[in-house]
């Protein structure tokens, strides 16, 4: 694809036009809902559970591209449509909290476009796209491009998770999202971030070297101000010398999580099932745990499928489950066992 087409697309606000085109294709709301359910059902059964959201994430872009667009305009639209909300499969909009970058850098025949970023109290979420300058297939790309993150000029060392999905049938545009866990940084203030990419891994074992560097500013103040925090402070004895304490439930447009601590040496991971008074049922799965501090949190993964604790719910019933990790390497079972009795938490 021609670089000028990307630059042109990045400079335009085409959201309304894209929506108008989708209406012109005359899909009913029931048909759209049907396709969404089918995408989610198939992605949920995928063997790589860390990446189920991406099949559902780009449904709108795939539907549009199949019937309406071609060539450079098609690829440009795909880039614009790849938002953090769509990448994470969120039904709600993050428009109020996101920083829109839409900047494209070309090097060694490849284009990187940084789309959006969202900062939270301890996390930075970015999404970007990768394509070839000549517009040919990206099917030879084997792995997600690795990036180095800098905050206020200092390299950040920490965990990151993410995934990718081709946004079109010809595999010319690769959409990627990454979440960085951030520690010891005041994310509520405006910070300067740099994201630096240096290589693309190919399926033949080679790599494409290049320099794709982005710099931007972001702060989490608005999202933190709109985050609901409900204390729990409930203890669950697990075994002799081991106690799990559920600390706090936090709810916002980006995520729903429950923080916890474990006292004593533990080789278990936790899961919470939740049912709110409006009838919504979700699960909170372990996302991170630091064995040194005994601190971790569980995240509501059902948000990826439009499932979340209702904003209008007054109470939620939680049930805690625990899974023993194998002592030696091997396949982990999914045989969770219940710990303690279900409890009701008032969240209004």
N, C-alpha and C positions, 0 to 999 in steps of 0.2 A: 504494500500500500504506500502511496505517496505521502511523504512527511507533511506536506502542506495541507493535505486533507485532514490529518489529525489536528494540526494547529488550528485550522478553520473550525473543526468540531469543538475543540477545547474552548475556543473563544465565544461560542454561541450557547445560549440557554435554550435547549431544544426540548425540554421535558414536556411542555404543552403540546408541541407538534407530534412528538412520539406517541403520546396518549391519544391524540386525535387519529393517528394512523391505526392504532389498535382498535379504536371504535369503528373505523372504516372497514376493518376486516370482519366485523359483525359477529364476533364471538359473544354469546350470551354469558351472563355471570355464572349460570349453572355449568356451562361448558368449561369455562376457565377453572371453576372450582374442581370439576372432574379431573382435568389435566393436572392440577396441583396435587390432588390426592394420589394420583397414579405415580407422579414423579416422587413423591415422598415415600410412598409404599415401597417402590423399587429401591430408592436410595437407602432406606432404613435397613433393608436386608443385605446391603453391600458388606463384603467381608472386612473392609477397612472402615470401622465404625467412626473413626475420627473424621471422616470426610463425607458424611451422608448429605450434608446440606447443599452441596454444590449442584446436584442434579435439579433440585427444586429451586435453587436460588435464581437461576437464569431462565426460568420458564417464560417470562414476559419477553425477554430478548430473543429467545429461540422462536417463539411464536411470530414475533414481528419479522425477524430475519427470513423466515421460511417463505413468506408471501410478499413482502413489501420492498425489501432493499437488496441492492447488489453492489459489487465493486467497492470503491473507496468510501462511498456514502454509507454503505452497509456496515463496514468495519468501524467507521467513525461513530455511528449510532451505538454499536455494541460497546464501545469504550465508555460512552456517556452513561449508558444504562447500568454499568457495573458499579453500583453503589454499595456502601457497607451494609445497608439494610438488606439489599438483595443477596449479597455475598453470605450473610449470616442467616438468611432465611427469615428475617423478622417481618412481621406483618405491620408493625408500627414504624413511623418515620423517625429518623434521627436528624432531620433537617435542622432542628433548633440547636443541636449540640455538635454538629460536624464542622470541620474545616474543609472546604472544597479547594482542592489544589489544581487538578486538571492540567498538569504540566508534563510535557513530553520531551524526552532526551533520546537522541539517536547516537549510536556508536557501533562500529564494526558490523553494520548491516541489521541491527536490531533496535527496536523502539521500546522504551519503557515509559509508561504513562502512569504517574502517581495520581490516583483519583481523589480519595477522601481520607481523612483521619479523624478519629474520635479519641479523646483522652478521658480517662476516669481517674479515680483516686489512686489506683495502683496498676493501671494498664494503659497501653497505647494500642489502638487498633488501626491498621492501615489496609487499604486495598489498592491494587494496581493491575495493569494489564501489560502483556508482553506480546510483540508481534515482529514479523520480519519487515524490513523496509520495502522489499520487493513484493509483499503481499502473499507469498507462498505459504504452504502449510507449515505449522509449528509442530507437527507430529513427531519430530525427532527429539523434542525436549523430554528428558527423562525425569528430572527432579525440579522441585520448586527452587527458583533462584534464591540463594542465600544472601542476606543483607547484614550489614553492620549498622547498629543504631548508636547515635551519639545524642546526648542531651546536654545542652549548654557547653558543647565542645569536648565532653568526656564520653568515652566509650561505655556503653551499658552492657553489663554481663548479667544475664538472667535467662529464664525459661521463655520460650516462644512456641506458639502452636499456630497451625494454619492449614491451608489446603488450596487446591486449584481446580479449575474446570475450563475446558475449552468453551468459548461462548458462541461458536458457530459450528455448523456441520462440517465445514472444510478445515477446521482446526487452524485457522489463521490468527485467532486472538485467544490468548491464554489469560484468564482472570484468576487473580491470586488474592487471598486475604491472610494477614498475619496479626496475631495478638501477642504483644510483648508484656510480660509481667515486670513491673517497675517497682523497685524498692529504694527507700531513702531519698526520694525526690518529691518536692512539694508540687504535685500535679495541678493544684487549684490555681497556681499562679501561671502567668504566661512564660513558657519555656521555648527555647530554640532547639529544634530537632534537625538532625541530618540522617538520611537513609542512604547508604552507599552499597551499590551492587557492583560486583567485579567479574562474575562469570555465570554462564549458563551451562548446565550439564546436559550432554547428549547421550542418546541410548547406545551409541557405539563406544562409550567410554571416554570420548574426547570432551573438550569444553570450549566454549566460545568466550574469549576474554574481552573485557570492555570496561568502560567507566560510565556508570549511570548514577549520578549523585543528585539528591534532592535536599533542599533545606526549606523549613517552614516553621511557623510558630503555632502553638495550640495551648489551650488551658481547659481544665475540667470543671471550672467554677459553676457553669450553668447546670451541667449534669449532676454535680454533687449537690447543688441547691435543690434539685428536684428529686433527689434520692430519698426514699422512705426507709427509715431504720427502725426495726422493732426488736427490742432486747428479748432474749430467750432465757439464758443463764440456767439451763436445765442439765443436771448430771445423770449419766447412765453408767453404772458399774458394768464392766465388760468381763473382767476376770480378776483374779487376785492381783492387786497392785495396778490395775489398769482402769481408768475412768475417762469416759468421753463427756465433754461439756459442750453443748450447743450454745453458742454465744449470741449470735445476732442474725436476723433476717434482713436483707437489704433488697429493695425493689426499685428499679428504674427502667427506662425505655431500652437500654442496652442489654441488661442482664438481670437475673434474679439469683441470689446466692445466699447460702447460710455458712457463716464462719463457725469454726469449732476448734477445740484444743483437746489433746490426748495427754494424760498424765501416765507415765510409765512406758516401758518399751512395748511397742505394738507392731505387729505385721499384718494389720487388717486395713481394709478400706471401707468407707462408709457409704450408705445410700439412704436417702429419706424419701418416702412416698408422702404425697400431700394431696388432700382433697379439701377445696374451699367450700364455703356454704352455698356457692352458686353452682356447685356440681362439677367444677373443673378438677381433673385428676392429673398430676404431673409427678415427675421424679427428679430429685436432686442427686446427681452423681459426683463423686469425688473428682475435683479438678486439680488441686494442688495440695501437697502436704510436705512440711519441712520436719524431718525426723529430729533435727537438732533442737528446734524450738517447740516442737509438738503442736504447731499451728497449721491449719489448712482451711480450705473451704470447699463446699459442694455447690455445684451450679445446676440450675434448671435447664437441662438439655432440651426439654420439650418446647422451649421457646422457638427452636428451629423449625417446629412444625405448628406454629401458631398456638402453642399451648403455654399458658402462663397463669399464675394466680391472678384472679380477677381484680381489677382496680376497685370494684364496688363491693368486694367480699368483706364481711365483718370478722369472720373467723376462719381458721384453717386447722384441719386435723392432720397431725404429722405422726408417722410411724418410722422408727429408726431400724435399719438393717445393717449387718456387718458381714464382710466376706474375708475369710482367712486366705492370705497369700501363700502360695506354695513355698516350702522351705528351700527347695532346690528349683533350678530352672525347669520349666515344663509348662504345659497348658493350664491356664487358670480356669477354674470352674466358675459358674455363675450361681452357685448355691448360697445365696444370702440367707442368713438367719436373723429373725427378729430379736431386737434387744429392748427389754422393758415393755411398757404398755404405751399405746397411742396417747397423745396429749393434744389438747386444743389450745391454739394460740390466737388471741384477739389481735387483729391487725388494723382495725378501723381507728 
